[in-house]
Structure formats: structure tokens, C-alpha cells
Amino acid sequence: MSEFNTVFLNGQWLPADQAQISVFDRGFLFGDGIYEVLPVYGHHLLRLDEHLSRLSNSLEEVGIRNPYSDNEWRELFCNLLLQNNAENCAIYLQVTRGSSGGRDHSIPTNIEPTVFACVNPLPILPEAVKENGVSAITREDIRWHRCHIKAITLLANVLLKEEGTAEGCNETLLVRDGKISEGASSNVFAVINGTLVTPPKGPELLPGITRDLVLELAEKQQGLSVEQRILSADELNNASEILITSSTRELYPVTNLDGQAVGSGKPGPVWQQLFAAYQAYKAQFQL
Ligand SMILES: Cc1ncc(COP(=O)(O)O)c(C=O)c1O
């Protein structure tokens, strides 16, 4: 069990083992809901405005009423951290469409969203990842065409990720019509002829908050050549470096793809530069 035991459920603060939802909640029955994961460094919620904006977009896309204003969300998160005496952690937040007391595909009117939030520890980057990087496989992207929505309906992602895990890999990189979309739970970058390339935002991928921060650090702070453009699976196979990003893993180097070494087979210079820049960026909040 996590060291952080107090959760928020529909306006109440509860010990995790006493928080209960209806068996008719549409999140449980249909995966009808939205989520967010926000990393917290020190007491600073990283890119809070961006997370709130993505949350609001996701809710709007599926027609779930946003139950709180941005200020109310901010207050809720601060309370959650206080209640758990938490710092350097990840906030998990889920809003489902709620329960109408039965099971019907049709969306009922007058339904109250279910709001759940809890705190999880932030994983520590293993030394082995810094030294050697991680392995990944590629698979056909079998998901729906609205992957820009951060929906809790993650069965395809879970099964795709599991195919990677079964082969000892950290991530499964997804390919649609010969083009890389993203990872099962991350965004993807590749270094092609010295340029950092990542697929453009659109319905085939989640607009990752870490992706945007890494792009910003790479281009504006580190002066790297950066392109947001279609990245083909063939290009990925010949990339000198591959990186994956997410709020909890930050920035991982992929050094083996489908059983073949990527570049030198060790974390490369672009990853090292961006990893250092990311750590320095975080450090300003961890005084
Ligand atoms: C499918 C998918 N893409 C990308 C990401 C990265 O998004 P973020 O950087 O906002 O965590 C995630 C994070 O969980 C994800 O599940």
C-alpha cells in the first residue's frame, strides 16, 4: 500500500480503504471517464496550468461536465498534498461520467460526475536505466482514433504494453500506417541526422505535457535542432537515439528496439543533454 493514504472522493477526504463508488459507475462499467497524472517536485505541481487545460479539453471532448473551476482544482490538489503530507510525488486524478443506477450505453441526463484523486510515490529513475537505457518493441497501433483524449479506457494500451513486458521491454512503441504515433504510455522522440524529431500533435497521440517541456528545453534552452513531423517506422529503425517521455518516467533513453541496438546501444549525447536540462529544470522547485 502507498505511504499516502488519504484520498479525495466526491467532496470527501477518506482513508483509501474506506473510499467506495457505485458498481453502476460508468467509469467501472464502460471506462467512461478521463484522468490526469501530475508530477509534484517539492511542493510544486509541474506544469499545472497545462494539465488543467488538457483535463478540461478531454472532458469537453467526451461531454462530461468539468465539475470544478481551475482555482477549485488547484485548491483540491493543495489540500490533497497537505492531507498526505506529501512532496515529490504524483497526483492521480480521475473524473468519470458518474452513475445513473443502472447499465445503459445511452448517456443519461442529469448525471453527476464521480471525482477521485489520490497521491502516489514518484518512481525513482533506476541507475541501470541511466547506464544502459531500456528496450522497446514496436507493434501495430490498434487503438481508436481519438488518442488525444486522456481517457481511462486503456485496455488496448495495457495489452500492447504487456506484449513489451513479456519480451523484457520497458515500452511498446506504436505504429499506424507505417508512422510512429507514441508509446503505450509515453511520447516518442528520435534523433535523425542530428535533429530531434517527434510526431506532431493530432488525434493519434496524447499531447504529453512532458513532451512539450522537453521540446521547449531542447529548442529554446539547449539550442538543438527540433522538428515536429511525421516519423516513419523505417526512420525510427535507423535513428541514432530514441527517447520516450512521460510525467512519471520523465525522459528515458531507448537503446534497443525490436532486439537491435539503437545507435551505439548506450544512452546517447542528446538524451544526456536533455536529461541534465530536465533535472536542472526540476531542481529549481526542490530547494
Ligand atoms: C499514451 C500516452 N502517451 C503519452 C503519455 C505522456 O504524457 P505526459 O507527459 O503528459 O505524462 C502518456 C502518459 O501516461 C500516455 O499514457
The ligand as an SDF file (V2000), in Angstrom:
LIG
                    3D

 16 16  0  0  0  0  0  0  0  0999 V2000
   -0.4820    7.0420  -24.2390 C   0  0  0  0  0  0  0  0  0  0  0  0
    0.3510    8.0790  -23.5500 C   0  0  0  0  0  0  0  0  0  0  0  0
    1.0640    8.9430  -24.2960 N   0  0  0  0  0  0  0  0  0  0  0  0
    1.8450    9.8790  -23.7250 C   0  0  0  0  0  0  0  0  0  0  0  0
    1.9570    9.9790  -22.3460 C   0  0  0  0  0  0  0  0  0  0  0  0
    2.8310   11.0520  -21.7410 C   0  0  0  0  0  0  0  0  0  0  0  0
    2.0490   12.1220  -21.2680 O   0  0  0  0  0  0  0  0  0  0  0  0
    2.5620   13.0470  -20.0760 P   0  0  0  0  0  0  0  0  0  0  0  0
    3.9170   13.5430  -20.4750 O   0  0  0  0  0  0  0  0  0  0  0  0
    1.5610   14.1370  -20.0120 O   0  0  0  0  0  0  0  0  0  0  0  0
    2.6190   12.2010  -18.8470 O   0  0  0  0  0  0  0  0  0  0  0  0
    1.2330    9.1150  -21.5300 C   0  0  0  0  0  0  0  0  0  0  0  0
    1.3220    9.2250  -20.0700 C   0  0  0  0  0  0  0  0  0  0  0  0
    0.8300    8.4320  -19.3190 O   0  0  0  0  0  0  0  0  0  0  0  0
    0.3980    8.1430  -22.1440 C   0  0  0  0  0  0  0  0  0  0  0  0
   -0.3290    7.2840  -21.4060 O   0  0  0  0  0  0  0  0  0  0  0  0
  1  2  1  0
  2  3  1  0
  2 15  2  0
  3  4  2  0
  4  5  1  0
  5  6  1  0
  5 12  2  0
  6  7  1  0
  7  8  1  0
  8  9  2  0
  8 10  1  0
  8 11  1  0
 12 13  1  0
 12 15  1  0
 13 14  2  0
 15 16  1  0
M  END
$$$$
